[in-house]
Amino acid sequence: MKKTQMALAAVALVASTAAMAADVTVSGRFDYGFASASTADTVTGVQGGLLAPNFVNVTGSEDLGGGMKASFNWVNLVTNAGALVNANANAGISNEMGGIKLGRVSDDFLTGVLAFDVTSGGNMGSAVSPILQMGATGAFHSNAVQLDASVAGVNVGATYIGQDTAESLSTVTKADGGFDGSNVGDVVSGARAGAKGDYSFKANTEISGIRLGTAYSRRSTAAAAQDSNTLAAATHQFFGAGTSVGDLTVNLNYMKLNTTTVTGGNGAYPLTGAITATAGYYNYNDSEATNTGTLTSVGLKYAFSKRTTGFANYEKTTGAAVAMQGAVGYNAGAANGVAILGLAHSF
């Protein structure tokens, strides 16, 4: 009898676990390839996370009825050493109008810019390169409250950081780089971008085929400079516009990151059914002459399938601008050239 009861309990446990896991999905992407840089600041050779940081994402949801849904999201970046770096860990509730998340979330200023970047943050030539380079905002924030809503065709999002993060100030400076897969969260380029009271906002809409968007972030004095290379806390603004002309997609970007104004644009065009060309150009103009420079990129992507993509990119920088390579890091110094060739797979 006891054996029968134990067997029934085991079956019930398995059935219960299966039921709970029915709405849980695992996804992610990995890329590996060859990188070659014109200076010694970036390692040349086979590396991972060249196009964008490698990651694994676990999500789950439950239908609460009445149009309401509960969900969780757990995203971990994967470094070249195989270590996991938490990007998102949150729980939320939503309906067709919008929702709220609590926990560790992606920064709204950053995602607001990504909406006007044909690479969606993939490197190289991403519109977020100057943001991460100068530590204008962290990529992710802990202890946050995040709201999303869609009203009358306008999509809005806002993030408020409700408590200081546990991380201390980083010793990494802009000159040293800083986006290496280990400090892409609350600590970026020497600045603590996750202090209590900090917030960010984004909004976008489309009018007659023209996409328009804006983003704003406020960083408190808790993100004070640790050295002369690091930006002090400030407010940051973004305005973007984009459209499609036939198969060509183009975006124009304007950012004011502390004392640095970044203007530029990016575009994508399908050369054939499987090959897409991308390009981007950004001009840095610093009123204090610290971060003046340019960033130019060109790239090709070949879609082997919906999940597998081959890529080749070349990025050139001048002045204080630096080349960003996914989770690998920055290539610091003037007149840099970085080329990458690799293969990416999503699941």
PyMOL commands that set and color helices and strands:
alter all, ss='L'
color gray80, all
select helices_A, chain A and resi 2-21+108-114+129-133+221-223
alter helices_A, ss='H'
color red, helices_A
select strands_A, chain A and resi 24-37+45-48+54-65+68-78+84-95+98-106+140-151+154-161+187-188+191-192+199-207+210-218+235-245+248-257+260-270+275-286+293-303+308-319+323-325+329-331+337-346
alter strands_A, ss='S'
color yellow, strands_A
deselect
rebuild
show_as cartoon
